[in-house]
Amino acid sequence: MMSTSAKRRRTRAVLGACAGLATATVLAAVLPATPAFAAGTVTINGATTYQSIDGFGASEAFGQADAVMHAPAAQQQRALDLLYSSTDGAGLDILRNEISADANSSIEPSSPGSPSAQPSYRSLAQINSDNGQLWFAQQIKSRYGVSNVFADAWSAPGFMKTNKSAINGGTLCGVPNASCASGDWRQAYANYLTQYAKDYAAAGVPLSYVGPENEANYAPGYDSMLLNPAQTANFLDYLGPTVARSGLSTQVECCATEGWNLAQQHAAAIEKDSTANSYTKVFTSHGYTQAPNSRLNGWTKPAWETEWYGVSSGTFDTAWDDGSRNSGFAWAQNIYNGLVNANLSAYMFWWGTVNGGGNTSLVALSNGTASASGRLWAFANYSRFIRPGAVRIGAGSPSSTVEVSAYRNTNGSVSVVVLNTGSGSASETFSLSGTGTANGATVTPYLTDSSNHVAAQHTTTVGNGSFTATIPGRSLVTYVIAAH
């Protein structure tokens, strides 16, 4: 998270927090009065392939899952539907957990006495269902079939660190240039993270990945730990083999860096360490100090953006296009840049829900209701129609104001996502090659703009390997082309 002020960062940990889907409308009825641009040809080429897509998601860390768990039944259901339903909400498919080092919510609140001593772990039930996170993971799995849950530690337990505290930074004892009188805690910390993964597997929600750190360049007054790139790679030499020996399906990801500028440094350090590199299956970063808008040099495995928001303060923003960094339109642009320019395999917002106001979440819980932001619907136009396992394929636009990306799903359908950044409507011909799409295939547009939230429009069909469409100004449209 951005280090501009501790107060802003702390907001994520303590904040106590649009309408339903619009009915289908005829696309022509929502065209703006401004004239359409001249027709162009968008090319979709299935023979050109890029990254596989793992999904889209958010977190319920720092007590937000607990707030949903204890919300009134109707509010709880609405919040979950807005986030995870593929018909009524965004259709998210990833949940990010916080592995807490706070003594009140950690599975290991007290030192066993030495790094080699037997730890006394607490069960997840003893820490309020992992502060609600286990309950939340179980709910989205049973209600929506979502099983991709991964977890990051913001810090090792305080007794394992140079400053003997879970907060205000400090470094893991035993990594290079961090010796402690209490000993070398690297293996004990690897065991601790693996135990957390074991607990989730035993509860029926195996973690997909576990990560050892979060924004390890920053030392705020909540769970935090300082590790430079070399120290991170060194610890991964312990965590990777430990997780592998556990027999769990869980694998290792790293490093939840604060921004894309710091991501490159950590990725390079991992690549230089053969053990760390072999066990680190996904690289994770945030967007605060630099947006994810370019590929990581040398990194050939999946890269995920796992946390980001715009401006935390202000009234909860439900607008699609109000010119702010919190609007739906701004996040449609962010997601496009991440998927296309940074080749991301997963894209996430910070919180899914927040109990109160502000703009650090996709959904706000307030006064017994759950309200959607405009940015939730930006996610929906991607996450509903680009499912895990999809592959991004070639897409070219004739206009600088029409941003296009395309994805082939595992069921053979193709989703083409178009963001019109211009004020006028754009008429385009979509030419398909190498997609396996049959002539006569149905094309269903889903429109999001200031009046529509992922609203299905009149269908068209593919003829002679193409179809035509008009995209309203300042709108996001996903064209779902049925499999043959």
Buried (B, 14 or more C-beta within 10 A) or exposed (E): BBBEEBEBBBBBBEBEBBEEBBEBBEBEEBBBEEEBBEEEEBBBBBEBEBBBBBBBBBBBBBBBBBBBBEBEEEBBBBBBBBBBBBEBBBBBBBBBBBBBBBEEBBBBBEBBEEBEEEBEBBEBEEBBBBBBBBBBBBBBBEEBEBBBBBBBBBBBBBBBBBBBBBBBBBBBBBBEEBEBEBBBBBBBBBBBBBBBBBBBBEBEBBBBBBBBBBBBBBBBBBBBBBBBBBBBBBBBBBBBBBBBEBEBEBBBBBBBBBBBEBBBBBBBBBBEBEBBBBBBBBBBBBBBBBBBEBBBEEBEBBBBBBBBBBEBEEEBBBBBBBEBEBBBBBBBBBBBBBBBEBBBBBBBBBBBBBBBBBBBBBBBBBEEEBBBBBBBBBBBBBBBBBBBEBBBBBBEBBBEBBBBBBBBBEEBBBBBBBBBBBEBBBEBBBBBBBBEBEEEBBBBBBBBBBBBBBBBBEEBEBEEBBBEBBBBBBBBBBBBBBBE
